[in-house]
Amino acid sequence: MDRQVRPQIGDRGSIALEYVVMLSFGVVFVCIFLQVFEPGRGYTEDIGKPLVAYFQSLLVAISLPVP
């Protein structure tokens, strides 16, 4: 018997869908990053600077000595 192994047709579609999903995640993260940080100008006033202040206060709270 001469059986040939053929790739399933659905495999190509699933690989394309994986690229589309990864690209959409990348676009979402870039949009969020640009809401927090503007290249050339620094952190934004609306979201970026309060976010930085929050993380600085969190680091201060973590670094406090515990008696």
N, CA and C of each residue as an Amber inpcrd file, in Angstrom:
protein
   201
   0.8280000  -1.1780000   0.0000000   0.0000000   0.0000000   0.0000000
   0.8740000   1.2430000   0.0000000   0.4880000   2.1700000  -0.8020000
   1.2340000   3.4130000  -0.9300000   0.4090000   4.5500000  -0.3260000
   0.6820000   4.8270000   0.9550000  -0.0510000   5.9040000   1.6160000
   0.8430000   7.1290000   1.7030000   0.2940000   8.2480000   1.3480000
   1.0270000   9.5030000   1.4410000   0.4400000  10.3150000   2.5920000
   1.3330000  10.9130000   3.3420000   0.8900000  11.7520000   4.4540000
   0.7420000  13.1730000   3.9290000  -0.4500000  13.6870000   4.0390000
  -0.7260000  15.0530000   3.5680000  -1.0380000  15.9340000   4.7730000
  -0.5320000  17.1470000   4.7680000  -0.8700000  18.0420000   5.8920000
  -2.3450000  18.4010000   5.8550000  -2.9050000  18.5290000   7.0150000
  -4.3090000  18.9040000   7.0820000  -4.4830000  20.3500000   6.6460000
  -5.6090000  20.6330000   6.0720000  -5.8720000  21.9770000   5.5560000
  -6.0100000  22.9670000   6.7180000  -6.5210000  22.5270000   7.8530000
  -6.7430000  23.4170000   8.9820000  -5.4740000  23.8990000   9.6550000
  -4.3430000  23.2400000   9.4430000  -3.0950000  23.6550000  10.0850000
  -2.6470000  25.0290000   9.6020000  -2.8000000  25.3060000   8.3540000
  -2.3790000  26.6090000   7.8280000  -3.2110000  27.7320000   8.4360000
  -4.4910000  27.5010000   8.5950000  -5.3550000  28.5250000   9.1730000
  -5.0440000  28.7940000  10.6310000  -4.6880000  27.7460000  11.3700000
  -4.3960000  27.9450000  12.7910000  -3.0950000  28.7120000  12.9750000
  -2.1290000  28.5020000  12.1050000  -0.8750000  29.2540000  12.1850000
  -1.1220000  30.7210000  11.8510000  -1.9470000  30.9920000  10.8490000
  -2.2810000  32.3740000  10.5030000  -3.0350000  33.0500000  11.6430000
  -3.9350000  32.3000000  12.2830000  -4.6840000  32.8570000  13.4080000
  -3.7550000  33.1760000  14.5770000  -2.7410000  32.3430000  14.7950000
  -1.7670000  32.6070000  15.8560000  -1.0270000  33.9170000  15.6040000
  -0.6250000  34.1630000  14.3700000   0.0490000  35.4200000  14.0360000
  -0.8810000  36.6130000  14.2410000  -2.1360000  36.4770000  13.8840000
  -3.0930000  37.5820000  14.0500000  -3.2960000  37.8840000  15.5340000
  -3.4300000  36.8480000  16.3580000  -3.6310000  37.0500000  17.7950000
  -2.4030000  37.7080000  18.4220000  -1.2120000  37.2310000  18.0760000
   0.0130000  37.8210000  18.6320000   0.1850000  39.2690000  18.1830000
  -0.1400000  39.5730000  16.9490000  -0.0560000  40.9420000  16.4540000
  -1.0440000  41.8420000  17.1820000  -2.2500000  41.3460000  17.4340000
  -3.2410000  42.1650000  18.1390000  -2.8040000  42.4300000  19.5780000
  -2.1880000  41.4260000  20.2600000  -1.6520000  41.6660000  21.6000000
  -0.5560000  42.7220000  21.5510000   0.2900000  42.6590000  20.5580000
   1.3600000  43.6440000  20.4190000   0.8120000  45.0510000  20.2280000
  -0.2170000  45.1910000  19.4220000  -0.8180000  46.5030000  19.1720000
  -1.4350000  47.0530000  20.4570000  -2.0930000  46.2000000  21.2290000
  -2.7020000  46.6400000  22.4870000  -1.6310000  47.1300000  23.4580000
  -0.5200000  46.3800000  23.5960000   0.5370000  46.7950000  24.5050000
   1.2140000  48.0840000  24.0480000   1.3790000  48.2770000  22.7650000
   1.9740000  49.5210000  22.2570000   1.0460000  50.6940000  22.5350000
  -0.2530000  50.5090000  22.3570000  -1.2080000  51.5930000  22.6450000
  -1.2100000  51.9560000  24.1250000  -1.1570000  50.9470000  24.9880000
  -1.1040000  51.2200000  26.4280000   0.1940000  51.9420000  26.7780000
   1.3150000  51.5000000  26.1940000   2.6020000  52.1370000  26.4610000
   2.5760000  53.6020000  26.0390000   1.9700000  53.9100000  24.8970000
   1.9440000  55.2920000  24.4250000   1.0020000  56.1610000  25.2460000
   0.0590000  55.5510000  25.9830000  -0.7810000  56.3290000  26.8920000
   0.0030000  56.7380000  28.1400000   1.0150000  55.9400000  28.5080000
   1.7970000  56.2000000  29.7200000   3.0520000  57.0040000  29.4160000
   3.6840000  56.7710000  28.2870000   4.9790000  57.3780000  27.9700000
   4.9640000  57.8970000  26.5420000   5.3660000  59.1490000  26.3670000
   5.4860000  59.7350000  25.0350000   6.9590000  59.8330000  24.6780000
   7.3910000  59.1710000  23.6130000   8.8120000  59.2430000  23.2390000
   9.2330000  60.6850000  22.9750000  10.3320000  61.0940000  23.5690000
  10.8460000  62.4430000  23.3970000  10.3320000  63.4410000  24.4170000
   9.2200000  63.1270000  25.0710000   8.6560000  64.0530000  26.0520000
   8.6110000  63.4730000  27.4540000   8.6710000  62.1750000  27.5940000
   8.6600000  61.5450000  28.9120000   7.2770000  61.0380000  29.2870000
   7.0890000  60.8660000  30.5970000   5.8210000  60.3410000  31.0900000
   4.7070000  61.3610000  30.9060000   3.5090000  60.8910000  30.6270000
   2.3730000  61.7760000  30.4210000   1.8550000  62.2820000  31.7650000
   1.1920000  63.4030000  31.7380000   0.6650000  64.0100000  32.9590000
  -0.5420000  63.2460000  33.4860000  -1.3700000  62.7210000  32.5920000
  -2.6280000  62.1050000  33.0100000  -2.4290000  60.7550000  33.6990000
  -1.6720000  59.8760000  33.0680000  -1.5520000  58.5080000  33.5740000
  -0.1320000  58.1980000  34.0300000   0.8630000  58.6710000  33.3170000
   2.2450000  58.2760000  33.5640000   2.8000000  58.7190000  34.8920000
   2.6640000  59.9990000  35.2080000   3.2560000  60.5070000  36.4520000
   2.5640000  59.9540000  37.7000000   1.2230000  59.8400000  37.7420000
   0.6210000  59.1780000  38.9140000   1.0150000  57.7070000  39.0380000
   1.2220000  57.0290000  37.9190000   1.6500000  55.6350000  37.9560000
   3.0610000  55.5170000  38.5220000   3.9460000  56.4230000  38.1240000
   5.3090000  56.4380000  38.6560000   5.2800000  56.7410000  40.1530000
   4.4700000  57.7010000  40.5780000   4.3730000  58.0360000  42.0020000
   3.8350000  56.8530000  42.8090000   2.8870000  56.1080000  42.2590000
   2.3500000  54.9350000  42.9470000   3.4410000  53.8880000  43.1560000
   4.2070000  53.5980000  42.1100000   5.2500000  52.5860000  42.2390000
   6.3810000  53.0500000  43.1580000   6.6720000  54.3510000  43.1840000
   7.6830000  54.8470000  44.1110000   7.2160000  54.6920000  45.5530000
   5.9500000  54.9930000  45.8180000   5.4540000  54.8130000  47.1890000
   5.3800000  53.3430000  47.5680000   5.1120000  52.4730000  46.5990000
   5.1030000  51.0410000  46.8640000   6.5070000  50.5470000  47.2170000
   7.5280000  51.0490000  46.5060000   8.8980000  50.6720000  46.8150000
   9.3380000  51.1920000  48.1820000   8.8810000  52.3870000  48.5480000
   9.2150000  52.9220000  49.8640000   8.5790000  52.0370000  50.9480000
   7.3490000  51.6030000  50.7390000   6.6750000  50.7610000  51.7200000
   7.3460000  49.4050000  51.8410000   7.8310000  48.8600000  50.7470000
   8.5140000  47.5680000  50.7860000   9.8610000  47.6760000  51.4880000
  10.5380000  48.8020000  51.3090000  11.8910000  48.9310000  51.8620000
  11.9140000  49.3540000  53.3360000  10.7530000  49.6190000  53.9230000
  10.7250000  49.9860000  55.3410000  11.1650000  48.8020000  56.1970000
  11.9660000  49.0680000  57.2010000  12.3870000  47.9530000  58.0670000
  11.2280000  47.4730000  58.9380000  11.1360000  46.1710000  59.0840000
  10.0930000  45.5770000  59.9150000  10.7160000  45.2270000  61.2630000
  10.1690000  45.7890000  62.3800000  10.7680000  45.5100000  63.6960000
  10.4980000  44.0890000  64.1560000
